[in-house]
């Protein structure tokens, strides 16, 4: 019997080339997964910011006597804290005869609650309430920014058109307009 001279196994060079091709494919999948995680994380923060903005709007509408004096130009942060319990919380159900200014106390309690929401839901979150925004005299805005931008992101929050995924990912701010009650 003679020995067959045809090679049966793979050579070392073939194995190294196949490992290189497999490595390039794995790096591509990992990069795609990281981009996916960033987009999902940004979508989560955007959803939380919109929910917080809507909550602020509902709180403003629930306290029409405090609008706009006690809410306009306010900047609420997740690191804000109240030193004493608000009167509105101590006297629930509210007893008007207890001598606390309800509009002011409700606004203070709103600040407390929104600051707690920001601390839990958005890293370095900040809420800004503006009156007569976007050139419209009857519309007000609630702007919510998060992460490292904070207050600097608020200045270009309104009216910015975003066309690419990179622009959206780098824009850590949402602005929600609403029709505010007028004081009688």
N, C-alpha and C positions, 0 to 999 in steps of 0.2 A: 504494500500500500504506500502511495505517495502522499506527501504533505501538500495540502492545497495552499497556494501562495496568495490567494485573494484575501484582503483584510476584512475582518469581520466586525471589529469594534470601531469606535470613534477615536480620532486622534485628539491629542491635547489641544491643538489649535482649534479644532472644530468645537470642542467643549467650551473653550474660552470665548469664542465668537458668540455662541448661543447664550452664554451667561451675560455677555455684554448687551446683547439685544434684549434679553429678559430684564436686565437692570434698567435700561432706558425706558422700557414699557412701564415698569413699576414706579419710576420717578415721575412719569407723566400722570399716572393714576393718583399718586400721592398729591401732586400739585393741583390736580383737578378737585380732589377731596378737600384740600385746604381752602381753595377758592369757594367751594360750596359751603363750607362751614362759615366763612366770612359773610357770605350773602345771607345765609339763614340767620346768623347773629344780628346783622344789620336789620333784617326784616322784623326780628323780634323787638329790637329797640324802637324801630319806627312804629310798630303796633302799640307798644307800651306808651310811647310819646303821644300818639293820637288819642289813646284812651285817657291819659292824664289831662290832655287839653280839653277833651269833651267833659271830663269831670269838673274841671275848673269852670267851664262855661255853665254847666248845670248849677254849680254852687253860686255863681254870680247871679244867675236868673232866679235862684231861690232867695236871694237877699237883695231885692231891688232898691231898698232904702240905702244900701251901702254903695250902690253903683252911681257914678264912677268914682266918687271921692275915696273910698276905702280899698279899691282894687287897681285903679289905673296907675301905671308906672311902677308897679310892684315887681320885684324879682324874688322869687321863692326858690330856695335851693334845698337839696337833700340833706345838707348839713345844718340847716336852721333848726333851732329847738326853742320850745317855749319854757320859760322858767316857772310859770304858774298855770294851773288848770284854768281854762277859760270859763267865764261865768255861764255861758250858754250850755256848757256840758254839765256844770254843777247843778243847774236848776231845771234839767229836763224832767218832765215836760215843763216848758218855759212858764215861769210865773213872772209876769210883767211887774208886779209890785215889789220885786226884790232889788230894784234899783240899778240894774246894769243896762248899759246902752246896748241893746240887742244887735243892732246893725254892726257896730264896731266889734262886739264880742263874737258874732257869727263870722265876720271877716277874719278875725284873729284865729278862730277855730279852723276855718278853711285853710289858712296859712299852715297851721299845725298839721292838718290831715294831708294836704298836698305835699308838704315837706317829707312826711313819713312815706308817702307813696314814691316820691322821687328817690329817697334813700334805699328803698327796697328794689324798685323796678329799673332805674336808670343810673348807670355809673356817672358820677359827677353831673347829675341832671340839674337843669335850671329852667324855671318858668318865668316868662315875662308877659305882662298884660298891657296891651296898648289900646288906646282909644282913638277913633277916627284914623285907622290905618289904611294903607293902600290907596290914598287919595279919595277915599269914600268917607263922607262926613258921618254916615249913620252906621258904619260897620266898625266893629272892634276886633282885635286879634289876640289870640293866646298863642304864644310862641314857646316851643319846648326844644331845648338843645341838650345834648348829652356828650359824654366822654371828654376828651381833653379840650375841645373847643370851648365849651361853656358859654360865657358871655360874648366871646368874639364871634361865635357862630351865629348869634342872634342878629348881628347887624346885617348880614345878608340872607336872612331866613325868608323874608317875604319876596314873592315875585321872581324867584330864580328858576329859570327853565333848565332842566336836567335832561341831557340827551343820551348819555352813555352810562354803562354800569359803573365805571370808575367815578364819574361825577356824582352819582347817587351814593356810592359807598363813602365818598369823601365829604358828603354833605350831611352832617349829623344834626339836623334841625328840621322841625315841621312847624308850620304856621296854620292855624285854623281860624277863619273869620266867622263872626256871628253878628247878628243884629242885637244890639243892646237896648235895654229899656231906657227910656228917658225919664228923668226925675220930673214929677209933677209939681 
